[in-house]
Amino acid sequence: MNQTASMNRGIQLEDILIAYRELKEIVLHTPLQKNQRLSEKYECNVYLKREDLQHVRSFKLRGAYYKMKSLTQEETKNGVVCASAGNHAQGVAFSCSQLGIHGKIYMPATTPRQKVDQVQLFGRENIEIVLIGDTFDDAFANAMECCEKEDRCFIHPFNDEKVIAGQGTTAVEILNDCEDSIDYVFAAIGGGGLMAGVSSYFKSVSPKTKCIGVEPLGAASMEYAFKEGKSTELESIDTFVDGAAVKCVGQMTYQICKENLEDIVVVPEGKICTTILDLYNQHAIVAEPAGALSVAALDLYKEQIKGKTVVCLVSGGNNDIGRMQEIKEKSLLYEGLLYYFIVNFPQRAGALREFLDEVLGPNDDISRFEYTKKNNKESGPALVGVELKDKNDYNGLIQRMNKKGFSFVEVNKDSNLFHLLI
């Protein structure tokens, strides 16, 4: 069946059920867990579908393996090639190892080291990794060139009927495992394969369930496609939520999501970071930024979900521990608890002590301080990061700086300066 015919036909219930049978012995049937804390917080029943516990710590194995298993020997004689921000790559690598197919895997040079190492671990001698470009779309362009030059079969991360059907098997497990009638399902959207598959299954089996797609603010490509009426490329994206940082969703996934989704929610990156930290500290769940999207969206739907049964699909747990300081900083900035200033300190003894004793509040903390004394100058600038215990302490901090006569520039309010220094 060609791609145009596939898009017109959509993904049918039988497609997902066939994929479910094919994948039963390969993928892990991940748990659907009721989360008591989140349920109490939002006054509803919140269940987490733990795809972060999948063999490759994301749902991507489902679509990659099902697609590759469906290929003929002729189609795989020269191997396969894929482009990925990391999780699809792990699914393809795992599948290459299981099926004895050679794979060439293109990922952005910005891919977290943890994901690159995991791809190599799963694929071993069956794969070759190529790190190139800054975004998924850069890697995608190079992978397509390789596909033509080396006559390899391209394994698309989302815009493929087999891949979408494979991802849709998460919905089969959710409905099999949940005894309650499900009112809402929240899941991340990058290229749209997961939500295309999930929403297709719910539309057929539980049509009253409202499927809500969740995107990061810096890469809301499906929301943009909805506005434009077609799959349309964004000019630029923020790659922080690497698992959902896609400039252009698939035309197939767009059409399916347009038909099936109740809504798309866009979540700021800082809110996602706060959710990552909450999931880790309060629930012992290690979620990557894209994996935390679904839970992060609950605040934006808290009135609608009261008294309802809600499923959040935790789509991935491939988080590099080296990113945690950045995640904490983004969270504090979003929550209004971290501020950066350029402060002109008088170059006299005791000026810093005066700032610490008379400007900082009793619960304020210095998180960053960079200062170089300059000879023959009356004052010297310092970059000062101040972490607050309560966001309501901000006004008092500003008033005390003005009262004591410290000249300052608030870096947070100057986006160019902020990106340059922070």
BAZA-404160 format. One record per atom (N, C-alpha, C): residue in one letter; x, z, y. Coordinates in steps of 0.05 Angstrom, whole numbers, plus 5000, padded with zeros to 4 digits. Each point is the difference from the previous one (the first is absolute). Layout:
N
AXZY;...
//
This chain:
422
M501750004976;M498350005024;M501850005025;N499549815019;N501749995023;N499250225020;Q501850045020;Q499650235018;Q497449985016;T499449755010;T497549975016;T497650074984;A499949914975;A497750064982;A499950304996;S502350134996;S500150294996;S498850155024;M500749915024;M499050145024;M497049975002;N499049764994;N497149965001;N498550174980;R501350024976;R498750154979;R500250305004;G502150095013;G500550295003;G501150124975;I500350265000;I500850154976;I497650114987;Q499549934975;Q497650084986;Q500550264984;L497950134993;L500150244984;L501649954974;E499449774987;E501349944975;E503049975003;D500949895023;D502949975005;D501450274999;I498850195012;I501350275002;I499850144973;L497849974986;L499850124973;L501949884980;I500449745002;I502049874982;I502850115007;A500650025026;A502650115008;A500350294990;Y497950155002;Y500050284991;Y500850024970;R498849824984;R500650004971;R502949924995;E501049815015;E502749904997;E502150215008;L499350165019;L501950195011;L499950284988;K498050044983;K499550274989;K502450134987;E501549844986;E502350114985;E502650005017;I499949895024;I502449985017;I500050195023;V497850015015;V500050175024;V499050284992;L500850195017;L499150274996;L497250035012;H498150124984;H497450075011;H500450245017;T500249965026;T500850225018;T497650185005;P500650265006;P497850195003;P498449975026;L497450074998;L498350035023;L499650305004;Q501150115021;Q500050295003;Q498350095024;K498350194995;K498550115023;K501950185015;N500249965027;N501850165016;N498350215016;Q500450254993;Q498450225011;Q500550045030;R502549995008;R500650045028;R498849795018;L500349754992;L498949785016;L496950014999;S498950074977;S497150024998;S498950215019;E501450235002;E499150215018;E500449925029;K502249875006;K500649915027;K497949815011;Y499249814983;Y498149795009;Y497150054991;E499550234988;E497350084991;E498849784983;C501549914980;C499049804982;C501750024974;N499449824981;N501650004976;N502149785002;V502550075002;V502249815002;V501549984974;Y500149764989;Y501649954976;Y502449825008;L502350064988;L502349835004;L500749844975;K500149745002;K500849834978;K503149975002;R501450124981;R502950045002;R501749774990;E499849785014;E501749774992;E503050055007;D500550215015;D502850085004;D501350104974;L498350054980;L501150104974;L500249774980;Q499549755009;Q500349774982;Q502949974991;H500549844979;H502749974990;H502049935022;V499249825018;V501849925022;V499250145026;R498550214998;R499150175022;R498449845021;S498649794991;S498149865017;S498249834983;F497749925011;F498149834986;F501049724995;K502249925013;K500849724999;K500749904972;L500650184982;L500649914972;L497649864988;R497650085007;R497649894987;R499849705006;G500249925025;G499749725007;G502449834991;A502450115003;A502449854992;A500149944971;Y499550214984;Y500149964971;Y497849814990;Y497650045010;Y497849834991;Y500549705007;K501049965023;K500649725008;K502249884982;M502150154996;M502349904984;M499249964971;K498350184989;K499249984973;K498349754995;S498749905022;S498249774997;S501549735002;L502650015007;L501549765003;L500849884973;T500349744999;T500849864976;T503150004998;Q501049944977;Q502949994996;Q501249785017;E498649785004;E500949785017;E500350105029;E498150165009;E500050105028;E502250205005;T500950134979;T502150215004;T502849924990;K500349744992;K502549924988;K502450035019;N499549975027;N502150035020;N499950285013;G498250174990;G499850275011;G497850015022;V499850235012;V498050045021;V501550095025;V498549995023;V501150105025;V497850145015;C500750205016;C498050145015;C501250105027;A498250065018;A500850135025;A498550265002;S501350215010;S498750265000;S501350195020;A498450195011;A501150215016;A501150234982;G499649974973;G501250204982;G498350064976;N497450055003;N498350084978;N499349774981;H499349775011;H499549774984;H502549924985;A502350035013;A502549944987;A500450174975;Q499350265002;Q500350174977;Q498149924977;G497649925007;G498149904980;G501049754987;V501149825015;V501149754989;V502450064982;A501850185010;A502450074985;A499250134973;F498250195001;F499050124975;F498949794981;S498549825010;S498749794984;S502149814989;C502049935016;C502249834990;C501450134976;S500550265002;S501350144978;S498250014975;Q497550055004;Q498150024977;Q499549734987;L499949785016;L499349744990;L502449824994;G502450105007;G502449844995;G500249755018;I499150025025;I500049785019;I502050065022;H501649815008;H501950055022;H498649985026;G500650195018;G498750005027;G502050015022;K499449865021;K501650015025;K498250135021;I501050225011;I498250175016;I501150025029;Y498549905019;Y500750015028;Y498750235014;M501650165014;M498950225015;M501350015028;P498650115020;P501350025027;P502550184998;A502049945017;A502450165001;A499450295009;T497650035013;T499250275009;T498650174979;T499749894976;T498750154978;T501550264994;P498650234999;P501350254993;P501749984975;R502350125000;R501949994978;R498750094974;Q498350205002;Q498750114976;Q498449794986;K498649825015;K498449794987;K501849794988;V502249935013;V501949814989;V501150104974;D500850255000;D501250124975;D498050004977;Q497450065007;Q498050004979;Q499549724989;V500049805017;V499749734990;V502149934980;Q502550075007;Q502249954981;Q499750154974;L499150255002;L499750174977;L497949874981;F497849915011;F497949894983;F500749724989;G501449845016;G500549734991;G502649964984;R501950185005;R502649984987;R501249725001;E500949904977;E501349744999;E498149775002;N497450065001;N498049785001;N499549915029;I501150125019;I499449935028;I502549975017;E499649865023;E502049975021;E498650085026;I501150185015;I498950095025;I501349865024;V498449905018;V501149885025;V498750145024;L501750145015;L499050145025;L500549825023;I497949935015;I500349805021;I497850045021;G500749975026;G498150025022;G499150285006;D498350035020;D499150265009;D497250084990;T498449804993;T497250064992;T499349864973;F497750084989;F499049884976;F499849705004;D499149915024;D499549725004;D502749845000;D502250125009;D502649874998;D500749974970;A499650214985;A500749984971;A498249804986;F497549995008;F498149814989;F500949715004;A500849935025;A500949735006;A502449924983;N501850184996;N502449944984;N499349984970;A498150164991;A499249994972;A498649734994;M498549905019;M498649754997;M502049774998;E502250025016;E502149804999;E501350004972;C500550244990;C501250034973;C498149884979;C497550055003;C497949904982;C500249694997;E500449875023;E500249705000;E502649914988;K502250125009;K502649914992;K500650054970;E499150234990;E500750074972;E497749964981;D497849905009;D497649954984;D499250254985;R499850225014;R499150254989;R497050045006;C498750164984;C497250055005;C499850245020;F498549965021;F499750205021;F497950204993;I500750265001;I498150214994;I499250125027;H497749925010;H499150095026;H499250295000;P500750155020;P499450295000;P497050065005;F498549815010;F497250065005;F498149764999;N500849775009;N498149785003;N499949834974;D499150134979;D499949874973;D497850134984;E498349844987;E497750114986;E500750194978;K502249944985;K500850184978;K501150265011;V501549985022;V501150245012;V497750185011;I498149875013;I497750155011;I498450134977;A499649854979;A498550124977;A501550234988;G502649984998;G501750224990;G499750255017;Q500249965026;Q499750235018;Q497250124998;G498149834994;G497250104998;G499550194977;T501950004981;T499750184977;T500150305008;T501150065023;T499950285010;T497150085004;A498349825009;A497250075004;A498550054974;V500849864978;V498850054974;V500550284992;E502550095003;E500750274992;E498650215018;I499849945025;I498650195019;I497150054991;L498649784995;L497250034993;L499650114972;N501949954982;N499950124973;N500550305001;D501650095019;D500850285001;D498450185018;C498549885019;C498550175019;C497250034991;E499250254996;E497350064991;E497949985023;D501050035024;D498249995024;D499649715008;S497849955014;S499649745013;S501849995024;I501649795002;I502049985021;I498849875025;D500350145023;D498949895025;D502049835016;Y502550094999;Y502149865015;Y502649974984;V501349775003;V502749974989;V501849915023;F502250145004;F502049935020;F502549904986;A501149785009;A502549904988;A501549845021;A502649994997;A501849875019;A499749694997;I500549875023;I500249715001;I502749925011;G501549854985;G502449875010;G499449705001;G500349874977;G499249724998;G497149984992;G498950214989;G497150014994;G499349984970;G502049984983;G499549964971;G498650244987;L500850245007;L498850244988;L497150025008;M499449995026;M497350045009;M498249764992;A501249764998;A498449774990;A499150054972;G501850104983;G499350064972;G498150234997;V500650225014;V498350244999;V497249955010;S499849875023;S497449955012;S498349814983;S501349814987;S498649814983;S498750144976;Y501450204989;Y498950144977;Y497750195009;F500450145022;F497950185010;F497549845008;K500449775012;K497849845009;K498249924976;S501349964977;S498549924975;S498850244986;V501550224998;V499250224983;V498750235016;S500950045024;S498950225016;S499649915029;P498149825005;P499749875026;P499450195023;K499150244994;K499450195022;K502550135011;T502249984984;T502550125009;T501149845024;K500850145021;K501149865023;K503150004998;C501149765001;C502949974997;C501249975028;I501950185007;I501250015026;I503049944997;G500849785013;G502949935000;G501450145022;V502550084994;V501650155020;V502749865005;E500549965026;E502549865008;E501550175020;P502749975001;P501650135021;P499649865026;L500050155022;L499649885026;L502049785007;G502450044991;G502149805006;G500049754983;A498249984981;A499949764983;A497149964990;A498250005019;A497149974992;A499249714997;S501249874980;S499649714997;S497349934989;M498750174984;M497349934990;M498050045022;E500250215016;E498350035023;E500149765019;Y502549905004;Y500449775017;Y498749754988;A500249974973;A498849774987;A496950015003;F498950244998;F497150045004;F499249905028;K501650085020;K499449925027;K500249705004;E502049884988;E500549715003;E498349834982;G498850124980;G498349854982;G501549844979;K502650064997;K501749884979;K502650154998;S501449954979;S502750124997;S501849895021;T501050185018;T501549925023;T502550185003;E502349885006;E502550165001;E500250155026;L500750264998;L500650165024;L502849915011;E500350035026;E502649925012;E502250184991;S499450264998;S502150204992;S498650244987;I501550144984;I498950244987;I502150225000;D499050244997;D501750244996;D500450034970;T502550014991;T500550004971;T500250284989;F499450215016;F500350274990;F498450054974;V497449915000;V498450034975;V500649754983;D502450014988;D501149764987;D498249884978;G498550174986;G498349904979;G497549865010;A499550015026;A497649875012;A500849835024;A502649955003;A501049855024;A500049704994;V497749885003;V499749714995;V498849875025;K501449795009;K499049865024;K497549844996;C499649904975;C497749834996;C498850054972;V497550094998;V498750044975;V499549734986;G499450014974;G499449754986;G497249895008;Q499749744999;Q497449885005;Q498050094979;M500950024975;M498250084978;M499250295004;T502050185006;T499350285003;T498350055025;Y500549845021;Y498350025024;Y497149944993;Q499549784986;Q497349924995;Q498550214983;I501450114980;I498850204983;I499450265015;C502050085016;C499650255016;C497849965021;K499949775012;K498049955020;K497250024988;E499849924975;E497450014986;E499350284991;N502050164992;N499550254986;N500450255016;L501750005020;L500750255013;L497850095020;E499650265001;E498250125019;E501450025027;D502650065000;D501450055025;D503049994995;I501549965022;I502950035000;I500750225020;V501650194992;V500950215017;V503049965005;V500850035026;V502849975007;V501150275008;V502250084988;V501150275003;V502849995013;P500550155022;P502650015012;P502250104981;E502449905003;E502250074982;E500550315000;G499750125024;G500550295002;G498050164983;K497549915000;K498050134984;K500649974970;I501049774992;I500849964972;I502250194993;C501950045018;C502350194995;C499050284996;T498150095017;T498850264998;T498750034972;T498749794991;T498650014974;T502150014977;I502249865003;I502150014979;I501050294997;L500550135023;L501050274999;L497950194989;D497549975008;D497850174989;D499749964970;L500149754991;L499849954971;L502250144984;Y502449995012;Y502350134987;Y499950305001;N499550115024;N500150295003;N497650154989;Q497649875001;Q497650144991;Q499149924973;H500849764991;H498949894975;H502149924979;A502650035008;A502249934982;A499949714991;I499149825019;I499849724994;I502149855017;V501749854988;V502049845014;V498849725004;A499149945024;A498849745006;A501749855020;E500349744996;E501349835019;E498149955023;P500949895023;P498249955022;P497549854993;A500349774985;A497649854992;A498250164981;G501350174984;G498550164981;G498350225013;A500850085024;A498550215014;A497849895018;L499949735003;L498049885019;L497250084994;S499250004975;S497250054994;S499150295008;V501850194995;V499450285007;V500150035031;A501949865013;A500250025029;A497549905014;A498549824987;A497649895012;A497650195000;L500150224984;L497750174998;L499250135026;D502050075017;D499450125026;D498249815017;L500449744997;L498549815016;L497249964989;Y499550114976;Y497449964987;Y498750274993;K501050225013;K499250274992;K497050055002;E498749885020;E497150045004;E498449854978;Q500849764995;Q498549834980;Q500350114972;I502250134993;I500550074972;I499050294993;K499050155019;K499150274995;K497849994978;G500450164980;G498150024978;G500149774980;K501949825003;K500249764983;K502250044979;T500149804982;T502149994980;T501949775008;V502550075004;V502049825011;V502449974982;V500949754996;V502549964985;V502149875018;C502350135001;C502349895015;C502149904979;L500749755003;L502049894981;L502850045011;V501450194988;V502850055008;V501749784986;S500649795016;S500949754988;S502950004992;G501750185011;G502850004992;G501550255008;G502150064984;G501650245005;G503049945002;N500749765008;N502849925002;N501050075028;N500550255005;N500950095026;N502950094998;D501749905017;D502850075001;D500350265015;I501250204987;I500350265013;I501649995025;G501749795003;G501549965024;G498349945024;R497549924996;R498249945022;R498550245010;M500350234987;M498350235006;M500450115029;Q502449995010;Q500550095027;Q498549825020;E500149744995;E498649815017;E497050054998;I499050044976;I497250054996;I499150265015;K501650214998;K499450255014;K499949955030;E502049865010;E500149955029;E497649845010;K499349794986;K497649845007;K497550175000;S499850174980;S497750184998;S499850195024;L502350125007;L500050195022;L499349865027;L501149765003;L499449845024;L497049945002;Y498949924978;Y497149934999;Y498350255005;E500850224989;E498450255003;E500450135027;G501749895017;G500550115027;G501750254999;L501850024980;L501750244997;L502949955005;L500849755006;L502849935005;L500249835025;Y501750095018;Y500449855025;Y503049975006;Y500749775011;Y502749955007;Y500249975031;F502050125011;F500449995029;F503049935006;I500449855022;I502749985012;I500050205023;V501550224996;V500050215020;V502749995015;N499950015027;N502450015016;N500750305004;F502150084985;F500950285002;F502050035023;P499750195017;P502150065020;P502650084985;Q502249885008;Q502550064986;Q501250265011;R498750214993;R500950275007;R499650184976;A501650214999;A499850194978;A497250125000;G498850024976;G497550144998;G497549835002;A500449745006;A497749825004;A498549964973;L501549964979;L498749974974;L498650254991;R501350235004;R498850264993;R497450045015;E500049925026;E497650035016;E497749834988;F500749764991;F498049824988;F498850134975;L501850114983;L499150124975;L498450255004;D500850165020;D498650265004;D497449975016;E500049825020;E497950005019;E498249755000;V500849804986;V498449764998;V498649984972;L501650044980;L498849994973;L498150234995;G497749944988;G498250214993;G500950164975;P498850234994;P500950174978;P499949864973;N498249804997;N499849874974;N501149715000;D501249935023;D501249735001;D502849994988;D500849774990;D502549984987;D501449745009;I502750015003;I501649775006;I500549854974;S499149754997;S500549854976;S502349805003;R500749945026;R502149815005;R501250065028;F502749995001;F501350045026;F502549845001;E500149815019;E502449835003;E500850015030;Y502550105005;Y500950035027;Y503049965002;T500849855020;T502949965005;T500650085029;K501850205003;K500750095027;K501549785015;K499349955025;K501349795016;K501450135024;N502649955003;N501550125022;N499149895027;N500350165020;N499449925028;N497049925003;K498350114984;K497149945002;K498550275004;E498050005017;E498550255004;E498150064976;S499149794987;S498250044977;S500749804978;G499150074976;G500549824977;G497549984983;P499349754991;P497649974984;P500450084971;A498050124988;A500050074972;A497449904987;L500249904976;L497649934985;L499250244984;V497650105006;V499050254988;V497449954985;G500050074974;G497649994984;G498850284997;V497550035007;V498750264999;V497649994980;E500150174980;E497850024980;E498350245007;L497449955003;L498150215007;L498650104975;K499250255001;K498450124978;K497149915003;D499149985024;D497249935006;D500049795022;K498549784996;K500049785020;K499050095028;N498550225000;N499050115026;N502250135016;D502350044989;D502350115014;D501449805018;Y499349744998;Y501349795015;Y499850045030;N497650055010;N499750025029;N501750235012;G500150224986;G501650235009;G503049925001;L500949854981;L502849914999;L500649835025;I498349815006;I500349825024;I500050175025;Q498150185003;Q499850175024;Q502550165004;R501250114978;R502450175003;R502449835008;M500249754990;M502249835008;M499849935029;N497749945010;N499649945028;N500650245018;K499050234991;K500350255015;K503050075003;K501549964979;K502950075000;K501749795013;G498849775007;G501449795014;G501749824983;F499549994974;F501449824982;F498949725003;S501649815009;S499249735002;S499949874972;F497849874993;F499849894973;F498449744999;V500449854979;V498449774993;V498950044972;E497449974996;E498850034974;E500249744984;V501750004980;V500649764985;V497649904985;N498350184990;N497749924984;N498249805016;K499950035026;K498249845016;K501249735009;D502449954993;D501449745006;D500749874973;S498349814991;S500449884974;S502749874997;N501049865020;N502649874999;N502250204997;L499950205016;L502050224999;L499950144973;F497650054991;F499650154975;F501349854977;H499449734998;H501249854978;H503049975002;L501050005025;L502949985004;L501450254991;L498950235007;L501450254995;L499250144974;I497549964992;I499050164977;I499849834975;
//
